[in-house]
Amino acid sequence: MKKSAFTLIELLVVIAIIAILAAILFPVFAQAKVAAKKTQAISNVKNLSTATQIYLSDFDDQFPIANIWNPQNDRTAYNRFVPTPAEQAATFTDVRGINAFNTFYTNSLRAYIKNEGIYDDPVATSTTSIYTLSIANGMPYQNIKSNYGYAYNGLLNSYSSTAVNAPASLILFSQDGNRKAPGAWFANPYMGCENAVRDAACVYKPGHAACASTDNGSTSFVSRSTGGAGWNMYSGHWVVSFADGHAKTRKIGAGSTGPTDPRVDPFTDWQGTNGGALQMKRWWSAENAGGCHAYLFRPDLDFSTWDAAVALP
C-alpha cells in the first residue's frame, strides 16, 4: 500500500510560515496589550476626576487639601508620603495627626471612590521609597493593601473651582512617571507653604518678584524624581485628567532634546547634558528670574493666550 506523508522540506516550509506569522503577530499582540493598559489608566484618572467633582459639590466648590500639618514632627506636609488610609501609620498615636492625614486628598476622596485600585497604574513600577521619605521620618506602615501612582495637582489645594481660568486645560491628576508606592502618596506639583498650615491659609497665589515658600501659596515645585523608574510610559504618552472631569493621554518629550511645549509638557530638554550628566529641566512661570510656579499646573493660566515660561533645573 502506498503511504502519504509530509516530506522534510514541506515540514520546514510550514514551520517557516508559522515563524513568519508569529514574528508579525507578536508585536501586534504586545501593542494591543499596551493599548488596553493605557485605556485602563485613562479610566482610572477619569474616575479620580469624577470623584473630585462630587467632592466639590460637598465642599463649597473647593478642591481637596494637599498641604497639611503633621503634629508628630511639627511641620507642614506637601511633599511627603501621607498614609492612606490614615490609620496605616502603625506607630502614630497622635489623634490630631490621624485627623490631619484624613484631610489629605488621597484620604478625603476615599468616600467617593468604590475601588481604591483606580490609584494603581497598570504599568507603573512599585518603589519602596515610601519607607525612607515618609511624612513621619520613616515610621512603619501596616496592613498595606493599595498602591498609588497618580498625583494630584497640589496648586489646587483648597482652591475654588469657580476661579480656575481654563478647567478643560488645567491638569487635575497625572501619572507620576513609572512609579507607584504602597500605602501612601503625595501631591505633585506641591505648593510651598512654610508657615504652619495650622496658623495660616495655604492657597495658590500668582507669583511675584519676591516669591518664596515663606509666603504661603506664592511658589510651587514639581518633582521629576520617579524613584529611578523613568518617565517614558505608554510609548511616550502621559496619562492625565483635567479640572473639568475629562481624561486623556498627552505626548511628552521623553527622549527628546531641546525645548518642548510648556502648555502640555511639564519638563523640557529631556536628554540635555550638563557636564556629561543627564539634565531634564522643568518649565517654570517667568514671574521672576528664578521662577515661582510649576508652569503647566497654574489654575490662573489661560491656555489659549498663554504667558511666558522658562526652563530651569
C-alpha positions as CSV (number, residue, x, y, z in Angstrom):
1,M,0.0,0.0,0.0
2,K,1.1,3.5,-0.8
3,K,1.6,5.7,2.3
4,S,1.4,9.5,2.1
5,A,3.3,11.8,4.5
6,F,4.9,15.2,4.6
7,T,8.3,15.5,3.3
8,L,11.1,17.1,5.4
9,I,11.0,20.1,3.0
10,E,7.3,20.5,3.4
11,L,7.6,20.5,7.2
12,L,10.3,23.1,7.1
13,V,8.2,25.3,4.9
14,V,5.2,25.0,7.3
15,I,7.5,25.8,10.3
16,A,8.9,28.8,8.4
17,I,5.4,30.1,7.7
18,I,4.4,29.8,11.3
19,A,7.6,31.6,12.4
20,I,6.9,34.4,10.0
21,L,3.3,34.8,11.2
22,A,4.4,34.7,14.8
23,A,7.0,37.4,14.1
24,I,4.3,39.6,12.5
25,L,1.6,38.9,15.2
26,F,3.5,39.1,18.4
27,P,4.3,42.8,18.1
28,V,0.6,43.4,17.3
29,F,-0.4,41.5,20.4
30,A,2.1,43.5,22.5
31,Q,0.8,46.8,21.2
32,A,-2.8,45.7,21.9
33,K,-1.8,44.8,25.4
34,V,-0.2,48.2,26.0
35,A,-3.2,49.9,24.4
36,A,-5.5,48.1,26.8
37,K,-3.4,49.1,29.8
38,K,-3.4,52.7,28.6
39,T,-7.2,52.6,28.3
40,Q,-7.4,51.3,31.9
41,A,-5.1,54.1,33.1
42,I,-7.2,56.7,31.4
43,S,-10.3,55.2,33.0
44,N,-8.5,55.4,36.4
45,V,-7.7,59.1,36.2
46,K,-11.2,59.8,34.8
47,N,-12.7,58.2,37.8
48,L,-10.5,60.2,40.1
49,S,-11.7,63.4,38.4
50,T,-15.3,62.3,38.8
51,A,-14.7,61.6,42.5
52,T,-13.3,65.1,42.8
53,Q,-16.3,66.7,41.1
54,I,-18.6,65.0,43.7
55,Y,-16.2,66.2,46.4
56,L,-16.5,69.8,45.1
57,S,-20.3,69.6,45.3
58,D,-20.0,68.7,49.0
59,F,-17.3,71.2,50.0
60,D,-18.5,74.5,48.6
61,D,-16.6,74.1,45.3
62,Q,-13.2,74.0,47.0
63,F,-10.7,71.4,45.7
64,P,-9.2,68.8,48.1
65,I,-6.4,69.5,50.5
66,A,-2.8,68.7,49.7
67,N,-1.0,70.7,52.3
68,I,-1.5,69.5,55.9
69,W,0.2,70.0,59.3
70,N,1.9,67.0,60.9
71,P,1.9,67.3,64.7
72,Q,4.4,64.4,65.1
73,N,7.3,66.5,63.7
74,D,5.5,69.9,63.8
75,R,5.9,70.6,60.2
76,T,3.8,71.1,57.1
77,A,3.5,68.3,54.7
78,Y,3.3,68.9,51.0
79,N,6.0,66.7,49.5
80,R,5.9,63.7,51.8
81,F,4.1,60.4,51.6
82,V,0.9,60.5,53.5
83,P,-0.5,57.2,54.8
84,T,-3.7,56.1,53.0
85,P,-5.8,55.1,54.9
86,A,-4.5,57.3,57.7
87,E,-4.7,54.5,60.3
88,Q,-2.0,52.6,58.4
89,A,0.6,54.6,60.4
90,A,1.4,51.8,62.8
91,T,3.3,53.8,65.4
92,F,1.3,57.1,65.0
93,T,-0.8,57.6,68.1
94,D,-1.5,61.3,67.9
95,V,-5.2,61.7,67.1
96,R,-4.5,65.1,65.7
97,G,-2.2,63.6,63.2
98,I,-4.7,60.9,62.1
99,N,-7.3,63.7,61.7
100,A,-4.8,65.7,59.7
101,F,-3.9,62.8,57.5
102,N,-7.6,62.2,56.8
103,T,-7.9,65.6,55.3
104,F,-5.2,64.9,52.7
105,Y,-6.7,64.3,49.2
106,T,-5.9,60.6,49.0
107,N,-7.9,60.0,52.2
108,S,-10.6,62.7,51.7
109,L,-11.5,61.3,48.3
110,R,-11.9,57.7,49.5
111,A,-15.5,58.3,50.4
112,Y,-16.2,58.9,46.7
113,I,-14.2,56.0,45.3
114,K,-15.6,52.5,45.4
115,N,-12.4,50.8,44.4
116,E,-9.0,52.3,45.5
117,G,-7.4,50.2,42.8
118,I,-8.0,53.1,40.5
119,Y,-5.0,54.8,42.1
120,D,-2.8,51.9,40.9
121,D,-1.4,52.3,37.4
122,P,-1.3,49.0,35.4
123,V,2.2,49.5,34.1
124,A,4.0,51.7,36.8
125,T,6.8,50.1,38.8
126,S,6.5,49.8,42.5
127,T,9.0,51.5,44.7
128,T,9.9,51.3,48.4
129,S,10.9,54.9,48.7
130,I,7.9,55.4,50.9
131,Y,9.8,54.0,53.8
132,T,12.6,56.5,53.6
133,L,10.6,59.5,52.5
134,S,7.5,59.2,54.7
135,I,5.9,62.1,56.3
136,A,6.8,60.9,59.8
137,N,10.5,60.3,59.0
138,G,10.3,56.6,58.3
139,M,7.5,55.4,60.5
140,P,6.4,51.9,59.6
141,Y,3.2,51.1,57.9
142,Q,0.9,48.1,58.4
143,N,-1.8,46.3,56.5
144,I,-0.9,47.9,53.2
145,K,-3.4,46.9,50.5
146,S,-3.2,49.5,47.8
147,N,-0.6,51.2,45.5
148,Y,-0.7,54.8,44.4
149,G,0.6,56.1,41.1
150,Y,-1.4,59.2,40.1
151,A,-0.6,62.5,41.7
152,Y,-2.9,65.4,42.4
153,N,-2.1,69.0,41.3
154,G,-1.2,70.5,44.6
155,L,-1.6,74.1,43.3
156,L,-5.4,73.4,43.7
157,N,-5.1,72.9,47.4
158,S,-8.3,74.5,48.8
159,Y,-8.7,76.5,45.6
160,S,-12.1,77.5,44.4
161,S,-13.2,75.6,41.3
162,T,-15.0,78.6,40.0
163,A,-11.7,80.6,40.0
164,V,-10.0,78.1,37.6
165,N,-9.3,80.0,34.4
166,A,-9.3,77.1,31.9
167,P,-10.8,73.9,33.6
168,A,-10.7,71.9,30.3
169,S,-6.9,72.5,30.0
170,L,-5.8,72.5,33.7
171,I,-4.4,69.2,34.9
172,L,-6.0,67.7,37.9
173,F,-4.4,64.2,38.2
174,S,-1.4,62.9,36.3
175,Q,0.7,59.7,36.2
176,D,3.8,60.3,38.3
177,G,6.1,58.6,35.8
178,N,6.6,54.8,36.1
179,R,6.5,54.9,39.8
180,K,3.8,54.0,42.4
181,A,4.1,53.5,46.1
182,P,2.4,51.1,48.6
183,G,0.1,52.6,51.2
184,A,0.8,56.3,50.8
185,W,1.1,59.1,48.2
186,F,1.8,62.8,47.8
187,A,0.9,65.8,45.6
188,N,3.0,66.7,42.5
189,P,3.4,69.5,42.0
190,Y,3.3,70.7,45.5
191,M,2.9,74.3,46.8
192,G,5.4,75.9,49.1
193,C,3.8,76.8,52.4
194,E,6.4,77.0,55.1
195,N,4.2,78.9,57.5
196,A,2.4,76.2,59.5
197,V,-0.9,75.3,57.9
198,R,-2.5,75.3,61.3
199,D,-1.9,79.0,61.6
200,A,-2.2,80.4,58.0
201,A,-4.1,79.6,54.9
202,C,-2.3,77.9,52.1
203,V,-4.0,78.8,48.8
204,Y,-2.4,79.4,45.4
205,K,-1.2,83.0,44.7
206,P,0.2,84.2,41.3
207,G,3.9,84.6,41.5
208,H,5.7,87.9,42.1
209,A,9.2,89.3,42.2
210,A,9.8,88.2,45.8
211,C,8.0,84.8,45.7
212,A,9.2,82.5,48.5
213,S,7.9,79.4,50.4
214,T,7.5,81.6,53.5
215,D,4.8,83.5,51.6
216,N,2.1,80.7,51.6
217,G,1.0,79.8,48.1
218,S,3.3,82.1,46.1
219,T,5.7,79.4,45.0
220,S,5.4,75.7,43.9
221,F,7.6,72.9,42.8
222,V,7.2,69.9,40.5
223,S,9.3,66.8,41.3
224,R,10.9,65.0,38.3
225,S,12.0,62.0,40.5
226,T,10.3,58.7,39.9
227,G,12.4,56.5,42.2
228,G,14.6,55.6,39.2
229,A,11.6,54.2,37.2
230,G,11.7,56.9,34.5
231,W,9.0,58.9,32.6
232,N,8.7,57.1,29.3
233,M,5.4,55.4,30.0
234,Y,2.9,54.2,27.4
235,S,5.3,54.8,24.5
236,G,6.0,58.4,25.5
237,H,2.4,59.3,26.4
238,W,1.4,60.7,29.7
239,V,-1.9,59.9,31.4
240,V,-3.7,62.9,32.7
241,S,-7.2,64.2,33.7
242,F,-8.4,67.8,33.9
243,A,-10.3,70.1,36.2
244,D,-13.5,69.8,34.1
245,G,-13.5,66.0,34.6
246,H,-12.3,64.6,31.2
247,A,-9.1,62.5,30.8
248,K,-6.7,61.5,28.0
249,T,-3.1,60.9,27.2
250,R,-0.6,63.5,26.0
251,K,2.6,63.0,24.1
252,I,5.5,64.2,26.2
253,G,9.1,64.9,25.3
254,A,10.7,61.9,26.9
255,G,13.9,61.1,24.9
256,S,13.9,64.4,23.1
257,T,16.4,67.2,23.1
258,G,15.8,70.9,23.2
259,P,12.6,72.7,24.3
260,T,9.1,71.2,24.4
261,D,5.7,73.0,24.6
262,P,5.2,74.2,28.2
263,R,1.5,74.1,27.8
264,V,1.5,70.3,27.5
265,D,4.8,69.0,28.9
266,P,6.0,69.7,32.5
267,F,9.6,69.2,31.6
268,T,12.0,70.1,28.7
269,D,15.4,69.2,27.4
270,W,14.9,65.6,28.5
271,Q,18.2,64.4,27.1
272,G,20.1,67.6,27.5
273,T,23.5,67.3,29.2
274,N,25.3,69.3,31.8
275,G,29.0,68.3,32.1
276,G,28.1,64.9,30.6
277,A,25.2,64.2,33.0
278,L,21.6,63.9,32.0
279,Q,19.7,67.1,32.7
280,M,16.0,67.2,32.5
281,K,14.7,70.7,33.2
282,R,11.4,71.9,34.5
283,W,9.2,74.5,32.9
284,W,8.6,77.5,35.3
285,S,6.5,80.6,35.1
286,A,8.6,83.6,34.3
287,E,7.4,85.8,37.1
288,N,11.0,86.5,38.2
289,A,14.5,85.3,37.3
290,G,14.2,82.1,39.5
291,G,10.6,81.2,38.6
292,C,7.7,81.0,41.1
293,H,5.4,78.2,39.9
294,A,5.4,74.9,38.1
295,Y,4.1,76.4,34.8
296,L,1.7,73.8,33.5
297,F,-0.3,73.4,36.7
298,R,-1.3,77.0,37.4
299,P,-5.0,77.5,37.9
300,D,-4.9,81.1,36.7
301,L,-3.3,80.2,33.4
302,D,-5.1,80.9,30.1
303,F,-4.0,78.1,27.8
304,S,-5.2,79.9,24.7
305,T,-3.3,83.2,25.2
306,W,-0.6,81.7,27.4
307,D,2.2,83.7,29.0
308,A,5.9,83.2,29.3
309,A,7.6,80.1,30.7
310,V,11.3,79.5,31.3
311,A,13.3,76.2,31.6
312,L,15.2,75.9,34.9
313,P,16.8,72.9,36.6
